[in-house]
Amino acid sequence: MSYSLSAACCWIILAAILAAIPSQDNHWRRAYLLMTLGLPILIWVYVSDGLFWGLAVTAAMASVFRWPLRYLFAWILRQVTRRAE
């Protein structure tokens, strides 16, 4: 296993541990930390291991960020529909 895939696996384990710990702010600060750490790892996986593994890690990271992604897509949809009116 390459170092980039090992780092991605460690990131996923860290995300699971951080999600299990109670939080006052619904885990948003931890989500920002995971986003900051995850993006360079994701780019590293794409560069070193190729498209297939990059897409696999992208899917794994997206499953961790399902609520922030829903909020992002809802915000984008509101912006697009507001401009169309």
C-alpha positions as CSV (number, residue, x, y, z in Angstrom):
1,M,0.0,0.0,0.0
2,S,1.3,3.4,-0.9
3,Y,2.0,6.2,1.6
4,S,-0.9,8.2,0.2
5,L,-3.4,5.4,0.7
6,S,-2.1,4.8,4.2
7,A,-2.6,8.5,4.9
8,A,-6.1,8.4,3.6
9,C,-6.9,5.3,5.7
10,C,-5.5,7.1,8.8
11,W,-7.7,10.2,7.9
12,I,-10.8,8.0,7.8
13,I,-9.9,6.4,11.2
14,L,-9.4,9.9,12.6
15,A,-12.7,11.0,11.2
16,A,-14.5,8.1,12.9
17,I,-12.8,8.8,16.2
18,L,-13.7,12.5,16.0
19,A,-17.3,11.7,15.2
20,A,-17.6,9.5,18.2
21,I,-16.6,12.2,20.6
22,P,-19.5,14.5,21.8
23,S,-19.3,18.1,20.6
24,Q,-21.0,21.3,21.5
25,D,-21.0,22.7,18.0
26,N,-22.4,19.7,16.1
27,H,-18.8,18.7,15.0
28,W,-18.3,21.7,12.7
29,R,-14.9,22.6,14.0
30,R,-13.8,19.1,13.6
31,A,-15.2,19.0,10.1
32,Y,-13.2,22.1,9.2
33,L,-10.1,20.4,10.5
34,L,-10.8,17.2,8.5
35,M,-11.4,19.3,5.4
36,T,-8.1,21.1,5.9
37,L,-6.3,17.8,6.3
38,G,-8.3,15.8,3.7
39,L,-7.8,18.0,0.7
40,P,-4.0,17.6,0.4
41,I,-4.3,13.9,1.1
42,L,-7.0,13.6,-1.6
43,I,-4.8,15.4,-4.1
44,W,-1.8,13.2,-3.1
45,V,-3.8,10.1,-3.7
46,Y,-4.9,11.3,-7.2
47,V,-1.3,12.2,-8.1
48,S,0.4,9.1,-6.8
49,D,-2.2,6.3,-7.2
50,G,-4.3,7.4,-10.1
51,L,-7.9,8.1,-11.0
52,F,-9.5,4.8,-9.6
53,W,-8.1,5.1,-6.1
54,G,-8.6,8.9,-6.2
55,L,-12.3,8.4,-6.9
56,A,-12.5,5.7,-4.2
57,V,-11.0,8.0,-1.6
58,T,-13.2,10.8,-2.8
59,A,-16.3,8.6,-2.2
60,A,-15.0,7.7,1.2
61,M,-14.4,11.3,2.2
62,A,-17.8,12.4,0.8
63,S,-19.5,9.8,3.0
64,V,-17.9,11.4,6.0
65,F,-19.0,14.9,4.9
66,R,-22.6,14.0,4.0
67,W,-24.2,16.7,6.0
68,P,-21.8,19.5,5.0
69,L,-22.2,18.5,1.4
70,R,-26.0,18.6,1.7
71,Y,-25.8,22.1,3.1
72,L,-23.4,23.1,0.3
73,F,-25.6,21.7,-2.5
74,A,-28.7,23.3,-0.9
75,W,-26.9,26.7,-0.8
76,I,-25.7,26.3,-4.4
77,L,-29.3,25.4,-5.5
78,R,-30.7,28.5,-3.7
79,Q,-28.1,30.7,-5.4
80,V,-28.9,29.3,-8.8
81,T,-32.6,29.6,-8.4
82,R,-32.4,33.1,-7.0
83,R,-30.4,34.3,-10.0
84,A,-32.8,32.6,-12.4
85,E,-35.8,34.6,-11.1
